[in-house]
Amino acid sequence: MSISAKQVKELRQQTNAGILDCKEALQETDGDMDAAAEWLEKKGITAAQKKSGRVAAEGLIQYWRSDDKKSATLVEVNCETDFVARNDDFQTFARRVTDAIGEAGVDSVDDVDDVELDGEPVSQVVTEKIATLGENINIRRVERLEAPEGVIGGYIHTGNQIGVVVSVNATDVDDDVETFSRDVAMHAAAMAPPYLDRDDIPQDAIESQKDVFRAQMEEQGKPDHIIPKIIEGKINKWIGEQTLVNQPFVKDSDSTVGELQSEMEGVSISEFVRFEVGEGIETEEEDFADEVAEALDQE
């Protein structure tokens, strides 16, 4: 039976299910709208679409790296609860989705829908997993790094809550360079530097921090003529704390990351990406006692 675009649109508006799901449901039910809606409900697709609007701030960080170690993709896959994040099914799903995204070569979450997994669009696979696990699931972030003249190092912290990939340029990639790239990724995971070096810091961020220090000095009653000198010292210290190459190395605090880099001939860190699960997502704090009391009041 031929299904019209109007029928698909009407069922989609009624159920909020995906276009392909609506078309399949109508085909399976010979165009009967009520039966199609029931078909979607039985498949769990309608429920999955309803869940897709809920906040998903838990999840996992995974990364894929090419066999030649010159390309890597970092992916954050979110769910609603830590319980599901620790579920073997969800973890396997996150791993397979990450591999598919990495192998497809996409470098933005906006392009994920063009990726296929087992012959289906990733968006469809996500919808099916929502129906299976009963929580909203989404692929939140995707970043890809390339190291055509070097190597990519990667590190996923225990529990897959933090992940880092680092691009390192090198005239000769050997075991020492690979170890260095992974150590830098581990350092970034632990110390969370916002920037690679001073040149990466926007000037307005530096000026804003200067204003903060100036206000602190004025509050402390420091003489006006010495405030600029104090601010200069504080800014230099702040830049050291904010930049990866100027931070004391997490495995050897007697040296900065930049100093270790300078000891390796022809080696330089060109870029890094760090993801932490749920960072930047606003979540509502729920009080379980108040929730129970509210439910009792409604009885």
For each residue, the residues with C-beta under 8 A, 3 or more apart:
1: 27 30 31
2:
3: 7 8 23 26 27 31
4: 7 8
5: 8 9
6: 9 10
7: 3 4 10 11 26 31 33
8: 3 4 5 11 12 19 22 23 26
9: 5 6 12 13
10: 6 7 13 14 33
11: 7 8 14 15 17 22 25 26 33 36 37 40
12: 8 9 15 16 17 18 19 22
13: 9 10 16
14: 10 11 33 37
15: 11 12 22 37 40 41 45 46 49
16: 12 13 46 49 50
17: 11 12 21 22 25 40 45 46 49
18: 12 21 22 45 49 123 124 127
19: 8 12 22 23
20: 23 24 124
21: 17 18 24 25 40 43 45 124 127
22: 8 11 12 15 17 18 19 25 26 36 40
23: 3 8 19 20 26 27
24: 20 21 27 28
25: 11 17 21 22 28 29 36 37 39 40 43 45
26: 3 7 8 11 22 23 29 31 32 33 36
27: 1 3 23 24 30
28: 24 25 36 39
29: 25 26 32 35 36 39
30: 1 27 35
31: 1 3 7 26 36
32: 26 29 35 36
33: 7 10 11 14 26 36 37
34: 37 38
35: 29 30 32 38 39
36: 11 22 25 26 28 29 31 32 33 39 40
37: 11 14 15 25 33 34 40 41 46
38: 34 35 41 42
39: 25 28 29 35 36 42 43
40: 11 15 17 21 22 25 36 37 43 45 46
41: 15 37 38 44 45 46 47
42: 38 39
43: 21 25 39 40 131
44: 41 47 48 131 132
45: 15 17 18 21 25 40 41 48 49 127 131
46: 15 16 17 37 40 41 49 50
47: 41 44 50 51 131
48: 44 45 51 52 127 128 130 131
49: 15 16 17 18 45 46 52 127
50: 16 46 47 53
51: 47 48 54 130 134 135 136
52: 48 49 127 130 136 138
53: 50 136
54: 51 80 135 136
55: 80 136 281 282 283 284
56: 59 78 79 80 135 136 137 138 140 281
57: 78 80 277 278 281 283
58: 78 79 80 81 82 84 85 277 278
59: 56 76 77 78 79 85 94 140 277 278
60: 76 77 85 90 91 94 160 161 277
61: 74 75 76 156 160 161 162 163 275 276 277
62: 74 75 77 94 95 98 156 160 163
63: 72 73 74 75 98 102 154 156 163 165
64: 72 73 75 98 99 101 102 103
65: 69 71 72 102 152 154 165
66: 69 70 71 72 102 152
67:
68: 71
69: 65 66 72 147 151 152 173 178
70: 66 146 147 148 150 151 152
71: 65 66 68 102 105 144 145 146 147 152
72: 63 64 65 66 69 102 144 145 152 154 165
73: 63 64 98 101 102 106 107 142 143 144 145 165
74: 61 62 63 141 142 143 144 145 154 163 164 165 273 275
75: 61 62 63 64 94 97 98 101 102 139 141 142
76: 59 60 61 139 140 141 142 163 275 277
77: 59 60 62 93 94 97 98 137 138 139 140
78: 56 57 58 59 136 137 138 139 140 277 278 281
79: 56 58 59 84 85 90 133 135 136 137
80: 54 55 56 57 58 84 135 136
81: 58 84 85 135
82: 58 85 86
83: 86 87
84: 58 79 80 81 87 90 133 135
85: 58 59 60 79 81 82 90 91 277
86: 82 83 90 91
87: 83 84 90 91 133
88: 91 92
89: 92 93 129 132 133
90: 60 79 84 85 86 87 93 94 129 133 137
91: 60 85 86 87 88 94 95 160
92: 88 89 95 96
93: 77 89 90 96 97 125 129 137
94: 59 60 62 75 77 90 91 97 98 160
95: 62 91 92 98 99
96: 92 93 99 100 117
97: 75 77 93 94 100 101 117 122 125 126 139
98: 62 63 64 73 75 77 94 95 101 102
99: 64 95 96 102 103
100: 96 97 103 104 115 116 117 122
101: 64 73 75 97 98 104 106 112 115 122 139 142
102: 63 64 65 66 71 72 73 75 98 99 105 144
103: 64 99 100
104: 100 101 114 115 116
105: 71 102 144
106: 73 101 111 112 114 115 142 144
107: 73 111 142 143 144
108: 111 112 142
109: 112 139 140 141 142
110:
111: 106 107 108 114 115 142
112: 101 106 108 109 115 122 123 139 142
113: 121 122 123
114: 104 106 111 121
115: 100 101 104 106 111 112 121 122
116: 100 104 119 120 121 122
117: 96 97 100 120 122 125
118: 125
119: 116
120: 116 117 124 125
121: 113 114 115 116 124 125
122: 97 100 101 112 113 115 116 117 125 126 139
123: 18 112 113 126 127
124: 18 20 21 120 121 127 128
125: 93 97 117 118 120 121 122 128 129
126: 97 122 123 129 130 137 138 139
127: 18 21 45 48 49 52 123 124 130 131
128: 48 124 125 131 132
129: 89 90 93 125 126 132 133 137
130: 48 51 52 126 127 133 134 135 136 137
131: 43 44 45 47 48 127 128 134
132: 44 89 128 129
133: 79 84 87 89 90 129 130 137
134: 51 130 131
135: 51 54 56 79 80 81 84 130
136: 51 52 53 54 55 56 78 79 80 130
137: 56 77 78 79 90 93 126 129 130 133
138: 52 56 77 78 126
139: 75 76 77 78 97 101 109 112 122 126 142
140: 56 59 76 77 78 109
141: 74 75 76 109 275
142: 73 74 75 76 101 106 107 108 109 111 112 139
143: 73 74 107 165 273 275
144: 71 72 73 74 102 105 106 107
145: 71 72 73 74 152 165 166 167 271 272 273
146: 70 71 152 167
147: 69 70 71 150 151 152 167 168 169 270
148: 70
149: 169 170
150: 70 147 167 168 169 170 173 177 181 267 270
151: 69 70 147 168 170 173 177 178 181
152: 65 66 69 70 71 72 145 146 147 165 166 167 168 181
153: 165 166 168 178 180 181 182 183 184 185
154: 63 65 72 74 163 164 165 166 182 185
155: 163 164 182 185 186 188 189
156: 61 62 63 160 162 163
157: 160 161 162 163 189
158:
159:
160: 60 61 62 91 94 156 157 163 277
161: 60 61 157 276 277
162: 61 156 157 189 274 275 276 277
163: 61 62 63 74 76 154 155 156 157 160 189 274 275
164: 74 154 155 185 186 188 189 272 273 274 275
165: 63 65 72 73 74 143 145 152 153 154 185 272 273
166: 145 152 153 154 181 184 185 188 269 271 272
167: 145 146 147 150 152 269 270 271 272
168: 147 150 151 152 153 177 180 181 184 267 268 269 270
169: 147 149 150 267 268 269 270
170: 149 150 151 173 177 264 266 267 268
171: 265 266 267
172: 177 266
173: 69 150 151 170 177 178
174: 177 178
175: 178 179
176: 179 180 264
177: 150 151 168 170 172 173 174 180 181 264 267
178: 69 151 153 173 174 175 181 182
179: 175 176 182 183
180: 153 168 176 177 183 184 260 261 264 267
181: 150 151 152 153 166 168 177 178 184 185
182: 153 154 155 178 179 185 186
183: 153 179 180 186 187 249 251
184: 153 166 168 180 181 187 188 244 257 269 272
185: 153 154 155 164 165 166 181 182 188 189 272
186: 155 164 182 183 189 190 250 251
187: 183 184 190 191 244 247 249 250 251 257
188: 155 164 166 184 185 191 192 193 244 272 274
189: 155 157 162 163 164 185 186 192 274
190: 186 187 250
191: 187 188 244 247 250
192: 188 189 274 276
193: 188 196 242 243 244 247 274
194: 242
195: 198 200 201 242 243 244
196: 193 200 243 244 245 269 271 272
197: 200 243 244 245 246 258
198: 195 201 239 243 246
199:
200: 195 196 197 243
201: 195 198 205 206 239 242 243
202: 205 206
203: 206 207
204: 207 208
205: 201 202 208 209
206: 201 202 203 209 210 235 239
207: 203 204 210 211
208: 204 205 211 212
209: 205 206 212 213 235 238
210: 206 207 213 214 231 235
211: 207 208 214 215
212: 208 209 215 216
213: 209 210 216 217 230 231 234 235
214: 210 211 217 218 227 231
215: 211 212 218 219
216: 212 213 219 220
217: 213 214 220 222 227 230 231
218: 214 215 221 222 227
219: 215 216
220: 216 217
221: 218
222: 217 218 226 227 230
223: 226 227
224: 227
225:
226: 222 223 229 230
227: 214 217 218 222 223 224 230 231
228: 231 232
229: 226 232 233
230: 213 217 222 226 227 233 234
231: 210 213 214 217 227 228 234 235
232: 228 229 235 236
233: 229 230 236 237
234: 213 230 231 237 238
235: 206 209 210 213 231 232 238 239
236: 232 233 239 240
237: 233 234 240 241
238: 209 234 235 241 242
239: 198 201 206 235 236 242 243 246
240: 236 237 243 246 247 256
241: 237 238 246 247
242: 193 194 195 201 238 239
243: 193 195 196 197 198 200 201 239 240 246 247
244: 184 187 188 191 193 195 196 197 247 257 269 272
245: 196 197 256 257 258 261 269
246: 197 198 239 240 241 243 256 257 258
247: 187 191 193 240 241 243 244 250 256 257
248: 252 253 254 255 256
249: 183 187 252 253 255 256 257 259 260
250: 186 187 190 191 247 253
251: 183 186 187
252: 248 249 255 260
253: 248 249 250
254: 248
255: 248 249 252 259 260
256: 240 245 246 247 248 249 259 260
257: 184 187 244 245 246 247 249 260 261 269
258: 197 245 246 261 262
259: 249 255 256 262 263
260: 180 249 252 255 256 257 263 264
261: 180 245 257 258 264 267 268 269
262: 258 259
263: 259 260
264: 170 176 177 180 260 261 267
265: 171
266: 170 171 172
267: 150 168 169 170 171 177 180 261 264
268: 168 169 170 261
269: 166 167 168 169 184 196 244 245 257 261 272
270: 147 150 167 168 169
271: 145 166 167 196
272: 145 164 165 166 167 184 185 188 196 244 269
273: 74 143 145 164 165
274: 162 163 164 188 189 192 193
275: 61 74 76 141 143 162 163 164 279
276: 61 161 162 192 279
277: 57 58 59 60 61 76 78 85 160 161 162
278: 57 58 59 78 281 283
279: 275 276
280:
281: 55 56 57 78 278
282: 55
283: 55 57 278
284: 55
285:
286: 291
287: 290 291
288: 291 292
289: 292 293
290: 287 293 294
291: 286 287 288 294 295
292: 288 289 295 296
293: 289 290 296 297
294: 290 291 297 298
295: 291 292 298 299
296: 292 293 299
297: 293 294
298: 294 295
299: 295 296
